[in-house]
């Protein structure tokens, strides 16, 4: 096996350009081993067990699919998986694989046991996806050369490899594609305690002192997402530095969150605009397109970034006819809820 190490991907579909300062810093905050990975105990435990079993059998690890909201550690898990196996990691994304030939170059360049990580795998075009079927099952590629009566098929043998996919929209994967993954793991939002531990480690990496209470206050506003928590920490560190504070304290957190526009309950300005769009409808279901147009965001952004948090916190409900505000949403905005909306079950007990 070859030593692990993420591919810089400077050619073809792997080209990603130079990392900006924040992205490079974010990479340094990621755990280097499974032992440093905080949270997702069930997922991490399962992955480590599957790796140990594959090693004992001297087999290539089954293809793995990690699903869940953005920022929960899917890319980090793929990196740690390759490092633990002691193999090379090649990375790309679904949108970068526009044509089958983009995939051919990647797969033929993999060594035995290497890991190919595809982020946003649900966005792979169907034509490219179909090439992956035989590659995943038989480690072969069937390439059609020329067209019409002169067309012929060429078979290319591949070295056994592990495909690791990450997706925020598992439901968009076709059934045949999803069924080819032997390992299916779903990541869940982190608790405040877990995020506090992650922030404590990040503060050490950044060489900045921080009060535990201040880190917990940041964690409580981080939407259950380590990526968000680390972003907040970097910005609050800026506040503490400019104000000549020796460490991050409660005052630094309050000022940093004020500048970021994040309230004590974790809502930002866009979250509030979503709730306002729902409340203005007076309890009538509102469609996703209408909400997106009202707040000036893409439908996908509303559905993937803002809705999950508002749903978990009990501010809105999804129904077959559209989105509905809960009683908590009216209370949050200081608006009286309509006495009768004609929508039975608008405010179920769990939303009160």
Secondary structure as the mmCIF struct_conf table of DSSP 4:
data_model
#
loop_
_struct_conf.conf_type_id
_struct_conf.id
_struct_conf.beg_label_comp_id
_struct_conf.beg_label_asym_id
_struct_conf.beg_label_seq_id
_struct_conf.end_label_comp_id
_struct_conf.end_label_asym_id
_struct_conf.end_label_seq_id
HELX_LH_PP_P HELX_LH_PP_P1 UNK A 2 UNK A 4
STRN STRN1 UNK A 5 UNK A 6
BEND BEND1 UNK A 11 UNK A 11
HELX_RH_3T_P HELX_RH_3T_P1 UNK A 12 UNK A 14
HELX_LH_PP_P HELX_LH_PP_P2 UNK A 18 UNK A 20
HELX_RH_AL_P HELX_RH_AL_P1 UNK A 21 UNK A 29
BEND BEND2 UNK A 30 UNK A 30
BEND BEND3 UNK A 32 UNK A 33
HELX_RH_3T_P HELX_RH_3T_P2 UNK A 34 UNK A 36
BEND BEND4 UNK A 39 UNK A 39
HELX_RH_AL_P HELX_RH_AL_P2 UNK A 41 UNK A 57
TURN_TY1_P TURN_TY1_P1 UNK A 58 UNK A 58
HELX_LH_PP_P HELX_LH_PP_P3 UNK A 60 UNK A 63
STRN STRN2 UNK A 64 UNK A 67
BEND BEND5 UNK A 68 UNK A 69
TURN_TY1_P TURN_TY1_P2 UNK A 70 UNK A 71
BEND BEND6 UNK A 72 UNK A 73
HELX_RH_AL_P HELX_RH_AL_P3 UNK A 74 UNK A 85
TURN_TY1_P TURN_TY1_P3 UNK A 86 UNK A 86
STRN STRN3 UNK A 88 UNK A 93
HELX_RH_3T_P HELX_RH_3T_P3 UNK A 94 UNK A 96
BEND BEND7 UNK A 99 UNK A 99
HELX_RH_AL_P HELX_RH_AL_P4 UNK A 100 UNK A 108
TURN_TY1_P TURN_TY1_P4 UNK A 109 UNK A 109
HELX_LH_PP_P HELX_LH_PP_P4 UNK A 110 UNK A 111
TURN_TY1_P TURN_TY1_P5 UNK A 112 UNK A 113
STRN STRN4 UNK A 115 UNK A 119
TURN_TY1_P TURN_TY1_P6 UNK A 120 UNK A 120
HELX_RH_3T_P HELX_RH_3T_P4 UNK A 121 UNK A 123
BEND BEND8 UNK A 124 UNK A 124
HELX_RH_AL_P HELX_RH_AL_P5 UNK A 126 UNK A 138
BEND BEND9 UNK A 139 UNK A 139
STRN STRN5 UNK A 140 UNK A 145
BEND BEND10 UNK A 146 UNK A 146
HELX_RH_3T_P HELX_RH_3T_P5 UNK A 148 UNK A 150
STRN STRN6 UNK A 152 UNK A 157
STRN STRN7 UNK A 162 UNK A 167
BEND BEND11 UNK A 168 UNK A 168
HELX_RH_3T_P HELX_RH_3T_P6 UNK A 170 UNK A 172
BEND BEND12 UNK A 173 UNK A 173
HELX_RH_AL_P HELX_RH_AL_P6 UNK A 175 UNK A 178
TURN_TY1_P TURN_TY1_P7 UNK A 179 UNK A 180
BEND BEND13 UNK A 182 UNK A 182
STRN STRN8 UNK A 183 UNK A 186
HELX_LH_PP_P HELX_LH_PP_P5 UNK A 189 UNK A 191
HELX_RH_AL_P HELX_RH_AL_P7 UNK A 192 UNK A 205
TURN_TY1_P TURN_TY1_P8 UNK A 206 UNK A 207
STRN STRN9 UNK A 209 UNK A 210
HELX_RH_AL_P HELX_RH_AL_P8 UNK A 212 UNK A 220
TURN_TY1_P TURN_TY1_P9 UNK A 221 UNK A 221
BEND BEND14 UNK A 222 UNK A 222
TURN_TY1_P TURN_TY1_P10 UNK A 223 UNK A 224
HELX_RH_AL_P HELX_RH_AL_P9 UNK A 226 UNK A 242
TURN_TY1_P TURN_TY1_P11 UNK A 243 UNK A 244
BEND BEND15 UNK A 246 UNK A 246
STRN STRN10 UNK A 247 UNK A 248
HELX_RH_AL_P HELX_RH_AL_P10 UNK A 250 UNK A 260
TURN_TY1_P TURN_TY1_P12 UNK A 261 UNK A 261
TURN_TY1_P TURN_TY1_P13 UNK A 264 UNK A 265
BEND BEND16 UNK A 266 UNK A 266
HELX_RH_AL_P HELX_RH_AL_P11 UNK A 269 UNK A 280
TURN_TY1_P TURN_TY1_P14 UNK A 281 UNK A 283
STRN STRN11 UNK A 286 UNK A 286
HELX_RH_AL_P HELX_RH_AL_P12 UNK A 288 UNK A 295
TURN_TY1_P TURN_TY1_P15 UNK A 296 UNK A 296
HELX_RH_AL_P HELX_RH_AL_P13 UNK A 299 UNK A 301
HELX_RH_PI_P HELX_RH_PI_P1 UNK A 302 UNK A 306
HELX_RH_AL_P HELX_RH_AL_P14 UNK A 307 UNK A 312
TURN_TY1_P TURN_TY1_P16 UNK A 313 UNK A 314
BEND BEND17 UNK A 315 UNK A 315
STRN STRN12 UNK A 316 UNK A 319
TURN_TY1_P TURN_TY1_P17 UNK A 320 UNK A 321
STRN STRN13 UNK A 322 UNK A 325
HELX_RH_AL_P HELX_RH_AL_P15 UNK A 327 UNK A 333
TURN_TY1_P TURN_TY1_P18 UNK A 334 UNK A 334
HELX_LH_PP_P HELX_LH_PP_P6 UNK A 336 UNK A 338
BEND BEND18 UNK A 339 UNK A 339
BEND BEND19 UNK A 342 UNK A 342
TURN_TY1_P TURN_TY1_P19 UNK A 344 UNK A 347
HELX_RH_3T_P HELX_RH_3T_P7 UNK A 349 UNK A 351
#
